[in-house]
Amino acid sequence: MVAISHAGSAAALDWNRRGIELARASSDAQARRLLPAMLNNSAWDLHDMGRPAEALMLFEQALAEWTARGKPQQVRVAEWSVARCLRSLGRHGEALARQQALLAEHRRAGSSDGFVNEEIAENLLALGRAEEAQPQFAAQQRAGAVEVVAAPQGQPGGALLQQAPGPADGLPADPVRIHV
């Protein structure tokens, strides 16, 4: 997991590539257990480096790995990541459908995830459906979705990213970073 210390860089991709190759070739269950996490981390590195088409392939592989392992929470996160990457690729209709399916799954389970609401809203906005997006942004704010963001390499600490209350139109303002 050395790659994490180089997040968002070519070095991270190289470390993850090595780890993925080793895990896939290993007969050790503990080594193979790390495979979906390494695929996910590599995908986010590619995404953050502006290479979403490459990232999508790895997000889909991570989803398949989590699905094969029967890990529902990880499957939901992986599905969210695939849909988020589709949004980055401008495939808003597909991304919206996947996020809406996740929302329905959460409702059936009696749970919620503000990040799902946020992605639904972002895709609706991109599709020119701002009025439909507003309740999703409101649900995201009610959920208090908070994302931990790693500090750039070489800087101490990280940051919490929390949605600030929105302007009078009900749409969210820019995120607020709280350094920790």
C-alpha positions as YAML, in Angstrom:
chain: A
units: angstrom
residues:
- id: 1
  name: MET
  ca: [0.00, 0.00, 0.00]
- id: 2
  name: VAL
  ca: [3.03, 2.24, -0.58]
- id: 3
  name: ALA
  ca: [1.05, 3.74, -3.46]
- id: 4
  name: ILE
  ca: [-1.16, 5.65, -1.03]
- id: 5
  name: SER
  ca: [1.81, 7.82, -0.01]
- id: 6
  name: HIS
  ca: [2.15, 8.86, -3.67]
- id: 7
  name: ALA
  ca: [-1.58, 9.40, -4.38]
- id: 8
  name: GLY
  ca: [-2.40, 11.07, -7.67]
- id: 9
  name: SER
  ca: [1.03, 10.51, -9.20]
- id: 10
  name: ALA
  ca: [2.72, 8.25, -11.73]
- id: 11
  name: ALA
  ca: [4.57, 6.66, -8.83]
- id: 12
  name: ALA
  ca: [1.27, 5.66, -7.23]
- id: 13
  name: LEU
  ca: [0.15, 4.05, -10.48]
- id: 14
  name: ASP
  ca: [3.41, 2.14, -10.71]
- id: 15
  name: TRP
  ca: [3.22, 0.90, -7.11]
- id: 16
  name: ASN
  ca: [-0.40, -0.14, -7.53]
- id: 17
  name: ARG
  ca: [0.36, -1.87, -10.83]
- id: 18
  name: ARG
  ca: [3.05, -3.91, -9.07]
- id: 19
  name: GLY
  ca: [0.73, -4.73, -6.20]
- id: 20
  name: ILE
  ca: [-2.09, -5.74, -8.54]
- id: 21
  name: GLU
  ca: [0.22, -8.02, -10.52]
- id: 22
  name: LEU
  ca: [1.49, -9.66, -7.32]
- id: 23
  name: ALA
  ca: [-1.99, -10.08, -5.88]
- id: 24
  name: ARG
  ca: [-3.38, -11.60, -9.07]
- id: 25
  name: ALA
  ca: [-0.49, -14.05, -9.31]
- id: 26
  name: SER
  ca: [-0.59, -15.01, -5.64]
- id: 27
  name: SER
  ca: [-2.17, -18.11, -4.18]
- id: 28
  name: ASP
  ca: [-2.23, -16.37, -0.77]
- id: 29
  name: ALA
  ca: [-5.80, -15.36, 0.11]
- id: 30
  name: GLN
  ca: [-4.58, -12.36, 2.15]
- id: 31
  name: ALA
  ca: [-2.67, -10.99, -0.83]
- id: 32
  name: ARG
  ca: [-5.64, -11.51, -3.17]
- id: 33
  name: ARG
  ca: [-7.91, -9.80, -0.63]
- id: 34
  name: LEU
  ca: [-6.14, -6.49, -1.39]
- id: 35
  name: LEU
  ca: [-6.86, -6.61, -5.12]
- id: 36
  name: PRO
  ca: [-10.14, -4.63, -5.25]
- id: 37
  name: ALA
  ca: [-8.76, -1.91, -2.99]
- id: 38
  name: MET
  ca: [-5.66, -1.53, -5.17]
- id: 39
  name: LEU
  ca: [-7.82, -1.41, -8.31]
- id: 40
  name: ASN
  ca: [-9.97, 1.27, -6.68]
- id: 41
  name: ASN
  ca: [-6.97, 3.31, -5.57]
- id: 42
  name: SER
  ca: [-5.40, 3.13, -9.03]
- id: 43
  name: ALA
  ca: [-8.69, 4.18, -10.58]
- id: 44
  name: TRP
  ca: [-8.94, 7.24, -8.34]
- id: 45
  name: ASP
  ca: [-5.33, 8.15, -9.10]
- id: 46
  name: LEU
  ca: [-6.08, 8.00, -12.83]
- id: 47
  name: HIS
  ca: [-9.31, 9.94, -12.35]
- id: 48
  name: ASP
  ca: [-7.55, 12.64, -10.34]
- id: 49
  name: MET
  ca: [-4.84, 12.83, -13.01]
- id: 50
  name: GLY
  ca: [-7.48, 13.65, -15.63]
- id: 51
  name: ARG
  ca: [-7.59, 10.17, -17.19]
- id: 52
  name: PRO
  ca: [-11.19, 9.10, -16.51]
- id: 53
  name: ALA
  ca: [-11.50, 6.68, -19.46]
- id: 54
  name: GLU
  ca: [-8.63, 4.61, -18.07]
- id: 55
  name: ALA
  ca: [-10.00, 5.00, -14.56]
- id: 56
  name: LEU
  ca: [-13.39, 3.63, -15.58]
- id: 57
  name: MET
  ca: [-11.87, 0.30, -16.62]
- id: 58
  name: LEU
  ca: [-10.26, -0.11, -13.20]
- id: 59
  name: PHE
  ca: [-13.37, 1.04, -11.33]
- id: 60
  name: GLU
  ca: [-15.34, -1.62, -13.21]
- id: 61
  name: GLN
  ca: [-12.74, -4.26, -12.33]
- id: 62
  name: ALA
  ca: [-12.90, -3.24, -8.66]
- id: 63
  name: LEU
  ca: [-16.70, -3.50, -8.79]
- id: 64
  name: ALA
  ca: [-16.47, -7.00, -10.26]
- id: 65
  name: GLU
  ca: [-13.99, -8.04, -7.55]
- id: 66
  name: TRP
  ca: [-16.17, -6.71, -4.71]
- id: 67
  name: THR
  ca: [-19.25, -8.30, -6.25]
- id: 68
  name: ALA
  ca: [-17.48, -11.67, -6.49]
- id: 69
  name: ARG
  ca: [-16.54, -11.38, -2.82]
- id: 70
  name: GLY
  ca: [-20.13, -10.69, -1.77]
- id: 71
  name: LYS
  ca: [-19.30, -7.47, 0.09]
- id: 72
  name: PRO
  ca: [-22.46, -5.32, -0.19]
- id: 73
  name: GLN
  ca: [-21.06, -2.12, 1.34]
- id: 74
  name: GLN
  ca: [-17.96, -2.24, -0.85]
- id: 75
  name: VAL
  ca: [-20.12, -3.07, -3.88]
- id: 76
  name: ARG
  ca: [-22.18, 0.08, -3.25]
- id: 77
  name: VAL
  ca: [-19.03, 2.21, -2.95]
- id: 78
  name: ALA
  ca: [-17.61, 0.65, -6.11]
- id: 79
  name: GLU
  ca: [-20.87, 1.19, -7.99]
- id: 80
  name: TRP
  ca: [-20.88, 4.83, -6.83]
- id: 81
  name: SER
  ca: [-17.30, 5.20, -8.09]
- id: 82
  name: VAL
  ca: [-18.17, 3.80, -11.53]
- id: 83
  name: ALA
  ca: [-21.10, 6.21, -11.78]
- id: 84
  name: ARG
  ca: [-18.97, 9.13, -10.58]
- id: 85
  name: CYS
  ca: [-16.42, 8.36, -13.27]
- id: 86
  name: LEU
  ca: [-19.17, 8.18, -15.89]
- id: 87
  name: ARG
  ca: [-20.12, 11.72, -14.90]
- id: 88
  name: SER
  ca: [-16.52, 12.82, -15.45]
- id: 89
  name: LEU
  ca: [-16.73, 11.31, -18.91]
- id: 90
  name: GLY
  ca: [-19.87, 13.33, -19.64]
- id: 91
  name: ARG
  ca: [-22.05, 10.22, -19.67]
- id: 92
  name: HIS
  ca: [-24.63, 11.86, -17.43]
- id: 93
  name: GLY
  ca: [-27.62, 9.70, -18.34]
- id: 94
  name: GLU
  ca: [-25.78, 6.48, -17.47]
- id: 95
  name: ALA
  ca: [-24.32, 7.98, -14.32]
- id: 96
  name: LEU
  ca: [-27.72, 9.23, -13.21]
- id: 97
  name: ALA
  ca: [-29.37, 5.83, -13.75]
- id: 98
  name: ARG
  ca: [-26.69, 4.10, -11.68]
- id: 99
  name: GLN
  ca: [-26.89, 6.62, -8.85]
- id: 100
  name: GLN
  ca: [-30.69, 6.40, -8.83]
- id: 101
  name: ALA
  ca: [-30.40, 2.60, -8.56]
- id: 102
  name: LEU
  ca: [-28.05, 3.07, -5.59]
- id: 103
  name: LEU
  ca: [-30.51, 5.47, -3.97]
- id: 104
  name: ALA
  ca: [-33.29, 2.90, -4.37]
- id: 105
  name: GLU
  ca: [-31.04, 0.25, -2.84]
- id: 106
  name: HIS
  ca: [-30.29, 2.48, 0.13]
- id: 107
  name: ARG
  ca: [-34.00, 3.15, 0.63]
- id: 108
  name: ARG
  ca: [-34.77, -0.59, 0.60]
- id: 109
  name: ALA
  ca: [-32.02, -1.12, 3.18]
- id: 110
  name: GLY
  ca: [-33.24, 1.76, 5.34]
- id: 111
  name: SER
  ca: [-29.96, 3.62, 4.88]
- id: 112
  name: SER
  ca: [-28.85, 6.74, 3.06]
- id: 113
  name: ASP
  ca: [-25.72, 8.18, 1.49]
- id: 114
  name: GLY
  ca: [-25.53, 11.91, 0.87]
- id: 115
  name: PHE
  ca: [-22.87, 11.39, -1.77]
- id: 116
  name: VAL
  ca: [-25.40, 9.45, -3.86]
- id: 117
  name: ASN
  ca: [-27.83, 12.37, -3.57]
- id: 118
  name: GLU
  ca: [-25.08, 14.79, -4.52]
- id: 119
  name: GLU
  ca: [-24.17, 12.80, -7.63]
- id: 120
  name: ILE
  ca: [-27.81, 12.52, -8.66]
- id: 121
  name: ALA
  ca: [-28.09, 16.30, -8.34]
- id: 122
  name: GLU
  ca: [-24.88, 16.96, -10.28]
- id: 123
  name: ASN
  ca: [-26.03, 14.72, -13.13]
- id: 124
  name: LEU
  ca: [-29.48, 16.30, -13.18]
- id: 125
  name: LEU
  ca: [-27.85, 19.74, -13.42]
- id: 126
  name: ALA
  ca: [-25.64, 18.58, -16.27]
- id: 127
  name: LEU
  ca: [-28.75, 17.31, -18.05]
- id: 128
  name: GLY
  ca: [-30.43, 20.71, -17.66]
- id: 129
  name: ARG
  ca: [-32.84, 19.54, -14.96]
- id: 130
  name: ALA
  ca: [-31.97, 22.02, -12.21]
- id: 131
  name: GLU
  ca: [-35.42, 21.97, -10.61]
- id: 132
  name: GLU
  ca: [-35.17, 18.20, -10.07]
- id: 133
  name: ALA
  ca: [-31.64, 18.61, -8.70]
- id: 134
  name: GLN
  ca: [-32.61, 20.92, -5.84]
- id: 135
  name: PRO
  ca: [-34.25, 18.25, -3.60]
- id: 136
  name: GLN
  ca: [-31.25, 15.98, -4.13]
- id: 137
  name: PHE
  ca: [-28.84, 18.71, -3.04]
- id: 138
  name: ALA
  ca: [-31.06, 19.33, -0.01]
- id: 139
  name: ALA
  ca: [-30.99, 15.62, 0.85]
- id: 140
  name: GLN
  ca: [-27.21, 15.64, 0.50]
- id: 141
  name: GLN
  ca: [-26.96, 18.56, 2.90]
- id: 142
  name: ARG
  ca: [-29.32, 16.90, 5.41]
- id: 143
  name: ALA
  ca: [-27.15, 13.79, 5.28]
- id: 144
  name: GLY
  ca: [-24.14, 15.96, 6.16]
- id: 145
  name: ALA
  ca: [-21.97, 14.18, 3.62]
- id: 146
  name: VAL
  ca: [-18.35, 14.72, 4.57]
- id: 147
  name: GLU
  ca: [-15.42, 13.61, 2.49]
- id: 148
  name: VAL
  ca: [-11.89, 13.19, 3.83]
- id: 149
  name: VAL
  ca: [-9.42, 14.68, 1.39]
- id: 150
  name: ALA
  ca: [-5.73, 13.86, 1.62]
- id: 151
  name: ALA
  ca: [-3.33, 16.77, 1.72]
- id: 152
  name: PRO
  ca: [-1.02, 17.18, -1.27]
- id: 153
  name: GLN
  ca: [2.17, 15.17, -1.04]
- id: 154
  name: GLY
  ca: [4.69, 16.87, 1.19]
- id: 155
  name: GLN
  ca: [2.11, 18.75, 3.24]
- id: 156
  name: PRO
  ca: [1.06, 17.62, 6.70]
- id: 157
  name: GLY
  ca: [-2.45, 16.55, 7.63]
- id: 158
  name: GLY
  ca: [-5.56, 16.25, 5.52]
- id: 159
  name: ALA
  ca: [-8.77, 18.15, 5.15]
- id: 160
  name: LEU
  ca: [-12.40, 17.47, 5.72]
- id: 161
  name: LEU
  ca: [-14.61, 18.60, 2.92]
- id: 162
  name: GLN
  ca: [-18.10, 19.51, 4.04]
- id: 163
  name: GLN
  ca: [-20.87, 21.06, 2.03]
- id: 164
  name: ALA
  ca: [-21.61, 24.58, 3.21]
- id: 165
  name: PRO
  ca: [-25.20, 25.81, 3.37]
- id: 166
  name: GLY
  ca: [-26.38, 26.84, -0.05]
- id: 167
  name: PRO
  ca: [-27.40, 30.28, -1.29]
- id: 168
  name: ALA
  ca: [-31.00, 31.44, -1.38]
- id: 169
  name: ASP
  ca: [-31.75, 29.38, -4.51]
- id: 170
  name: GLY
  ca: [-31.26, 26.19, -2.49]
- id: 171
  name: LEU
  ca: [-28.31, 24.97, -4.51]
- id: 172
  name: PRO
  ca: [-25.15, 24.22, -2.54]
- id: 173
  name: ALA
  ca: [-22.32, 26.68, -2.19]
- id: 174
  name: ASP
  ca: [-18.73, 25.66, -2.76]
- id: 175
  name: PRO
  ca: [-17.35, 23.07, -0.35]
- id: 176
  name: VAL
  ca: [-15.66, 24.23, 2.83]
- id: 177
  name: ARG
  ca: [-12.31, 22.69, 3.70]
- id: 178
  name: ILE
  ca: [-11.49, 22.15, 7.34]
- id: 179
  name: HIS
  ca: [-7.87, 21.16, 7.83]
- id: 180
  name: VAL
  ca: [-7.16, 18.48, 10.41]
...
